[in-house]
């Protein structure tokens, strides 16, 4: 990797459940691609559906054989018939081969410091020993899980040693005053010193205007409630509660509904919900869209699960929202929803308290202008700040990020510039 070589970035996300890790990785890659024309990026992912998403220029991906979680710390191949250990070895070899041949200037690991069952560790050690100039970066969402759970897991699988000895930089895509992993997860002073809180990851602008989306939906009422189930693997209860609320109401509600099930919802469950939705002229159903921001921009109120990406999309759009978080097998969605509810940014319904009547009541209240009290905003500048930190780590300097004179469009600029002040 000579100093004149255009920069190459490899990004890894293990993805055993849902879409969160891949979507966060793709969000970062898309931003960097738009701002840094010289950058080539390779995503290595276990997501079963990366082909459903549009990739920016100079970004490609390698799909690992997909696995699913079948129990506490237990996994099985999603599709192929083979022992899990064989599939894990295959995934491990593919990741290392990708790093050996792509020779990245930096590797960004999403969420899991050791990867699935430690699968990224051989690659981290290979790069540290054979390509010592490659920088190793860990990107963490705002909250991983309850502190006791994370501390126990990291103590058992050697993560604390990886953070101490292997990683050069840790990016937290959140705010310290919302949740502080350096204290909650008991990171050492050395690890805390290389941790940066860059802020939440704002979502890209809408590709369609609110008016265009509303026309395409042919709304009957002029108001829209958008209900999202994330990846869809466990979102059926939320969608069913919404459909039951509409079915049990004695007269038509004063809004239209658009339900998005997600691509990972089982076919039989999706078909059942689709059949329920077909009974109402004010309900429309989508199994998947990669244009969520446009639908959010057109919505008057949003009902969603509490995954990191969904919440960031909602906050980016500034929509009134009701969050029904997942509470198992991890409680991070519940913790995030509770923290943001306390800041007045959204409302939360605990799954144990979810009912058609409660859901409809909350929607109607928001549509009538009901507020959440004083709002304490979040920093949504995680993408440019992450780019700045990565560029500083690599020692890269790009052209000045000034808009050109005149009325023409701004040219892409290299955001690999001097670092923001350290917070850690």
C-alpha positions in Angstrom: 0.0 0.0 0.0 2.1 2.9 -1.3 1.3 6.4 -0.2 0.1 7.2 -3.7 -2.5 4.4 -3.8 -6.1 5.6 -3.8 -7.6 4.8 -0.4 -9.5 1.5 0.1 -11.9 0.8 2.9 -13.2 -2.6 3.9 -16.3 -2.8 6.1 -17.5 -5.9 7.9 -20.9 -6.6 9.4 -21.8 -10.1 10.6 -25.7 -9.7 10.3 -27.4 -12.8 11.8 -30.7 -11.2 12.5 -32.5 -8.2 10.9 -31.0 -5.6 8.7 -29.5 -3.2 11.2 -25.8 -3.8 10.8 -25.8 -3.9 7.0 -28.0 -0.8 6.7 -25.7 1.2 9.1 -22.7 0.0 7.2 -24.2 0.9 3.9 -25.2 4.3 5.2 -21.6 5.1 6.2 -20.3 3.7 2.9 -22.8 5.8 0.9 -21.8 9.0 2.6 -18.1 8.3 2.2 -18.5 7.5 -1.5 -20.4 10.7 -2.2 -17.8 12.9 -0.4 -14.6 11.1 -1.3 -14.4 10.3 -5.0 -11.1 8.5 -4.7 -12.3 6.0 -2.2 -13.0 2.3 -3.1 -15.0 0.3 -0.6 -15.7 -3.4 -0.1 -18.5 -4.5 2.3 -18.3 -8.1 3.7 -21.7 -9.0 5.1 -23.7 -12.0 6.3 -27.0 -10.3 5.5 -29.2 -12.5 3.4 -30.6 -9.6 1.4 -27.8 -7.1 0.4 -29.0 -7.4 -3.2 -32.2 -5.5 -2.2 -30.3 -2.3 -1.7 -28.8 0.1 -4.2 -25.0 0.5 -3.9 -23.2 3.7 -4.6 -20.4 3.9 -7.1 -17.1 2.4 -6.1 -18.8 0.2 -3.5 -19.1 -3.6 -3.9 -19.9 -6.4 -1.5 -19.0 -10.0 -0.7 -21.9 -12.0 0.8 -21.0 -14.5 3.5 -23.1 -17.6 3.9 -26.0 -16.5 6.1 -26.7 -17.9 9.5 -29.5 -17.4 12.0 -29.7 -17.4 15.7 -31.4 -20.5 17.1 -30.7 -20.1 20.8 -28.5 -18.4 23.4 -25.2 -18.0 21.6 -26.3 -20.7 19.1 -26.5 -20.4 15.4 -27.3 -22.5 12.3 -26.9 -22.0 8.6 -29.9 -20.1 7.2 -30.1 -21.9 3.8 -27.3 -24.4 3.1 -27.3 -27.9 4.7 -24.0 -28.1 6.5 -22.7 -28.2 10.0 -22.5 -24.7 11.6 -18.8 -25.1 12.3 -18.1 -25.8 8.6 -20.0 -22.6 7.6 -18.2 -20.6 10.3 -14.9 -21.8 9.0 -15.9 -20.9 5.4 -17.0 -17.4 6.5 -13.7 -16.9 8.4 -11.7 -17.9 5.4 -13.6 -15.7 3.0 -13.1 -12.6 5.3 -9.4 -13.2 5.6 -9.0 -13.8 1.8 -10.9 -10.6 1.1 -8.5 -8.6 3.4 -5.4 -10.3 2.0 -6.3 -9.5 -1.6 -8.1 -6.1 -1.2 -5.4 -4.8 1.1 -7.5 -2.1 2.7 -6.0 1.0 4.2 -8.6 0.6 7.0 -11.1 -2.0 8.1 -14.3 -0.9 9.9 -16.0 -3.6 11.9 -19.6 -2.9 12.8 -21.1 -3.7 16.3 -19.3 -7.0 17.1 -15.6 -6.4 18.0 -14.8 -10.1 17.5 -17.4 -10.8 14.8 -19.7 -13.8 14.8 -18.2 -16.4 17.1 -14.8 -14.7 16.8 -14.7 -15.0 13.0 -13.2 -11.6 12.4 -10.3 -12.1 14.8 -8.0 -14.0 12.4 -8.4 -11.2 9.9 -7.7 -8.5 12.5 -4.5 -10.3 13.6 -3.5 -11.0 10.0 -3.8 -7.3 9.1 -2.0 -6.2 12.2 0.9 -8.6 11.5 1.2 -8.5 7.7 -0.2 -5.1 6.8 0.7 -3.1 9.9 -0.3 0.2 8.2 -3.9 -0.9 7.9 -5.9 0.9 10.6 -8.5 -1.2 12.5 -11.7 0.6 13.5 -14.7 -0.5 15.5 -18.1 1.2 15.0 -20.6 0.8 17.8 -24.3 1.9 17.8 -25.4 4.0 20.7 -26.5 1.1 22.9 -25.5 -2.6 22.6 -27.4 -4.1 25.5 -27.7 -4.0 29.2 -24.3 -3.3 30.8 -24.2 -6.5 32.8 -24.8 -8.6 29.7 -22.2 -6.9 27.6 -19.5 -7.0 30.3 -20.1 -10.7 30.9 -19.9 -11.5 27.1 -16.9 -9.3 26.5 -15.1 -10.8 29.5 -15.7 -14.3 28.2 -14.8 -13.9 24.5 -11.7 -11.7 24.8 -13.2 -8.5 23.5 -11.6 -6.4 26.1 -8.2 -7.5 25.0 -9.1 -6.8 21.3 -10.2 -3.3 22.2 -7.0 -2.7 24.2 -4.4 -4.3 21.9 -5.9 -4.5 18.3 -8.2 -1.7 17.5 -6.8 1.8 16.7 -10.1 3.7 16.9 -13.6 3.2 18.3 -16.5 5.2 16.9 -19.7 5.4 18.9 -22.6 6.4 16.7 -24.4 8.2 19.5 -24.2 10.7 22.3 -22.5 10.3 25.6 -25.3 11.9 27.6 -27.8 9.4 26.1 -25.6 6.3 27.0 -21.9 6.1 27.8 -20.4 2.7 26.9 -17.0 3.8 28.2 -18.4 3.8 31.8 -21.3 1.4 31.4 -19.1 -1.3 29.8 -16.1 -0.5 32.0 -13.6 0.3 29.3 -10.1 0.8 30.4 -8.6 4.3 30.3 -6.5 3.4 27.2 -9.6 2.2 25.3 -11.7 5.2 26.4 -8.9 7.5 25.1 -9.3 6.1 21.6 -13.1 6.2 21.7 -15.0 9.0 19.8 -18.7 9.9 20.2 -19.5 11.2 16.7 -23.3 11.5 17.0 -26.2 9.7 15.4 -26.1 8.9 11.7 -28.5 11.1 9.8 -30.3 9.4 6.9 -30.0 10.6 3.3 -32.5 13.1 1.9 -35.8 11.9 0.3 -35.6 10.9 -3.3 -39.3 11.9 -3.7 -41.3 14.8 -2.3 -44.1 14.3 0.2 -46.5 15.3 -2.4 -45.2 12.8 -4.9 -45.5 10.0 -2.3 -49.0 11.0 -1.2 -50.2 11.1 -4.8 -48.7 7.6 -5.5 -50.6 6.3 -2.5 -53.9 7.9 -3.5 -54.7 8.8 0.1 -58.4 8.9 0.9 -58.2 11.1 4.1 -55.2 13.4 3.4 -53.4 12.1 6.5 -50.9 9.1 6.7 -49.8 6.8 9.5 -46.7 4.9 8.5 -46.1 1.6 10.4 -42.7 0.0 10.0 -41.5 -3.4 11.3 -37.8 -3.0 10.6 -36.3 -6.1 8.9 -39.6 -7.9 9.7 -38.2 -10.9 11.5 -40.2 -10.2 14.6 -42.5 -7.3 13.6 -45.7 -9.2 13.1 -47.2 -8.4 16.5 -46.9 -4.6 15.8 -48.5 -4.9 12.3 -51.2 -7.1 13.6 -52.0 -4.7 16.4 -52.4 -1.9 13.9 -54.6 -4.0 11.6 -56.7 -5.1 14.6 -57.1 -1.5 15.7 -58.4 -0.5 12.3 -60.7 -3.5 12.1 -62.2 -3.1 15.6 -62.9 0.6 15.2 -66.7 0.9 14.5 -66.2 3.7 11.9 -63.4 4.5 9.5 -60.5 6.3 11.1 -59.4 9.7 10.0 -56.2 8.6 8.4 -54.7 6.2 5.8 -52.2 3.6 6.8 -49.1 2.3 5.0 -47.6 -0.9 6.6 -44.1 -2.0 5.6 -43.4 -5.5 6.8 -39.7 -5.9 5.9 -38.0 -8.5 3.7 -37.2 -11.0 6.5 -40.8 -11.6 7.7 -41.8 -15.2 7.1 -43.8 -15.6 4.0 -46.8 -17.2 5.7 -47.0 -14.4 8.3 -46.7 -11.7 5.7 -49.4 -13.3 3.6 -51.7 -13.5 6.6 -51.2 -9.8 7.3 -51.6 -8.9 3.7 -54.9 -10.6 3.7 -56.0 -8.6 6.7 -54.9 -5.4 5.1 -56.8 -6.1 1.9 -60.0 -5.8 3.9 -59.7 -2.0 4.3 -59.6 0.6 1.5 -57.5 2.9 3.8 -54.7 0.4 4.3 -51.8 -0.3 1.9 -49.1 -2.9 2.4 -45.5 -3.1 1.3 -43.2 -6.0 1.9 -40.0 -3.9 1.3 -38.8 -0.5 0.1 -35.3 0.9 0.0 -36.8 4.4 -0.1 -38.0 4.6 3.6 -36.9 8.3 3.9 -39.4 9.4 1.2 -42.3 7.6 3.0 -41.2 9.1 6.3 -41.2 12.5 4.8 -44.8 12.0 3.7 -46.1 10.6 7.0 -48.0 12.5 9.6 -47.2 10.0 12.3 -44.9 7.0 12.4 -45.3 3.7 14.4 -42.1 1.6 14.4 -40.0 -0.8 16.3 -37.0 0.7 18.0 -33.9 -0.4 16.1 -31.0 2.0 15.7 -31.5 2.6 12.0 -35.3 3.0 12.2 -35.0 5.6 15.0 -32.3 7.5 13.1 -34.5 7.6 10.0 -37.5 8.9 12.1 -35.4 11.5 13.9 -33.8 12.6 10.6 -37.3 13.1 9.1 -38.6 14.9 12.2 -41.8 12.9 12.3 -44.0 12.4 15.4 -43.4 8.8 16.4 -44.5 5.9 18.6 -41.9 3.3 19.2 -42.8 -0.3 20.3 -39.3 -1.7 21.1 -38.2 -5.3 21.0 -37.3 -6.5 24.5 -35.7 -9.9 23.7 -33.2 -11.3 23.2 -31.6 -7.9 23.9 -33.0 -4.9 25.6 -31.2 -2.2 23.6 -34.3 -1.2 21.8 -36.2 -0.7 25.0 -33.3 1.2 26.5 -33.0 3.5 23.5 -36.7 4.1 23.3 -36.9 5.0 27.0 -34.0 7.3 26.8 -35.3 9.2 23.8 -38.8 9.3 25.2 -37.4 11.0 28.3 -35.9 13.6 25.9 -39.3 14.3 24.4 -38.3 13.0 21.0 -40.8 10.2 20.7 -43.4 8.1 22.5 -42.9 4.6 23.7 -45.3 1.7 24.2 -43.8 -1.3 26.0 -44.7 -4.5 24.1 -46.4 -5.8 27.2 -48.8 -2.8 27.1 -49.4 -2.9 23.3 -53.1 -3.3 22.4 -55.1 -2.2 19.4 -56.9 0.4 21.6 -53.8 1.8 23.1 -52.1 2.1 19.7 -55.0 3.9 18.1 -55.3 6.2 21.0 -51.7 7.3 20.7 -51.9 7.7 17.0 -55.0 9.9 17.2 -53.4 12.0 20.0 -50.4 12.7 17.9 -52.5 13.5 14.8 -54.5 16.0 16.9 -51.3 17.8 17.9 -50.5 16.2 21.2 -46.9 16.8 22.2 -44.3 15.2 24.4 -43.3 18.2 26.4 -39.8 19.8 26.2 -37.6 18.3 23.6 -33.8 17.8 24.1 -32.4 17.3 20.6 -29.8 14.9 19.5 -26.6 15.5 17.5 -27.3 14.0 14.0 -23.8 14.7 12.6 -22.3 11.2 13.0 -21.5 10.7 9.3 -19.3 13.7 8.7 -17.7 13.4 12.1 -17.0 9.7 11.4 -15.4 10.6 8.1 -13.2 13.2 9.7 -12.0 10.7 12.3 -11.3 8.0 9.7 -9.4 10.5 7.6 -7.3 11.7 10.5 -6.5 8.2 11.5 -5.3 7.4 8.0 -3.3 10.6 7.8 -5.1 11.7 4.6 -5.8 15.3 3.7 -8.2 16.3 1.0 -9.1 19.6 -0.7 -10.8 22.3 1.2 -14.5 21.6 1.7 -15.5 25.0 0.4 -18.5 25.5 -2.0 -17.2 26.7 -5.4 -17.9 30.2 -6.5 -21.0 30.8 -8.6 -24.3 29.1 -8.6 -23.2 25.7 -9.9 -23.5 22.5 -7.8 -20.9 21.8 -5.2 -18.2 19.3 -6.3 -17.6 16.3 -4.1 -15.0 17.1 -1.5 -12.7 14.8 0.5 -13.9 14.8 4.1 -10.7 13.1 5.3 -9.5 16.3 7.0 -8.1 17.1 10.5 -10.0 15.4 13.3 -12.8 16.9 15.4 -12.0 17.4 19.1 -11.6 14.1 20.9 -14.4 13.2 23.3 -13.4 10.2 25.3 
